[in-house]
Amino acid sequence: MSLDVSMFRFVESIPDENINLASSAMRGMNPEGLGGVEVEEQIAKLYGVEKEQVIVTPSGTFASYFTLYHLRKKVASMVTITPEYPAYYYQAREIGIGTTLENRASSEGVDLSPWDVDEKTAYFISNPNNPTGLSWSDESIRSIARETEGNESYLVIDDTFSFFNGNFPKKLETGNTIMLGSASKFFGESGIKMGWIIAGKQMIQEMKERMGIIVPVISSSVKRRGSYLLSNINVYKDYNRKKIDENSKILFENLDEFLVGYKGTIVNALSVGEDSVKFSLSLMTEGVSTVPGYYFGSDSMIRIGLGTEDAERTEKGIKIITNRMSSWKR
């Protein structure tokens, strides 16, 4: 898996009025406010666990890195799929964990069926899947989770996007399941750099013993801002749902036949057949930014996000994509 291509090397200029359908985060609601410093308690309540099962980290990306760092001597390999958020793959490779990628994309969509779990293996997934927005079923998650305990393996779930489809985080089912989250997407607050890890007490205690070595200090102002956001989660839910529903309707009315992902989530994937980088570059020259599936290991699709632009600009961008689809050699 080689994803070392930067699109911007091939674009001389990006239109000033670029329509951003590349972002996987919300934009448009950032009221000022600070809460308390005990944000761990709020996260624990959200997940139905105890405070001692929570670690706050400086971003969701750091949460996945720190988790892999912790597992590096406990597992022999890491398994994930394509299409999937590529950070897990790169992080594992840099830490020195052997990686296996399973191609789950086909002309029928994306296969999110469970694995037969091998010994001492970490299974990394995002749920819903990034880039498609498709959710792993509860049955698949439970199947993988049950098997991990019996052979010293681990299931790591980045559930950052679960907030968008109404499937809020659920209590951990086994001691070998680790859940990761972030404030950057649902709350549109990448600036505060706050993520979290949820796991069993013993594992969290082991992680905390290493935190002072490699984890940057998280300021009280970041925790207080995160506390404020979590205290207003239902307000954000209502705002986000309205905006995503409006933009989803535009997407479905114009490009439903090309849709790979789940209808009504923050990220969606469109089938373009092949050459996703070339397709995205052609859109960028017309003022619309998307993300090639190439970066997620599946060159047959592009990812679009529906949380950044308002409906009027989203419609304009979708119309440009629709016109490009009609002339694209699939």
BELPEVEN-V307734 format. One record per helix or strand of 3 or more residues. SS is the DSSP state (H for helix, E for strand). FROM is the first residue (numbers start at 0). TO is the last residue. If there is no record, write none. Layout:
BEGIN
ss: {SS & SS}
from: {FROM & FROM}
to: {TO & TO}
END
This chain:
BEGIN
ss: {H & H & H & E & H & E & H & E & E & H & E & H & E & H & E & H & H & H & E & H & H & E & H}
from: {6 & 38 & 50 & 53 & 59 & 76 & 86 & 97 & 120 & 137 & 153 & 159 & 176 & 189 & 194 & 200 & 219 & 232 & 266 & 275 & 292 & 300 & 310}
to: {9 & 46 & 52 & 56 & 70 & 81 & 94 & 102 & 125 & 149 & 157 & 164 & 181 & 191 & 197 & 213 & 230 & 257 & 270 & 283 & 295 & 304 & 326}
END
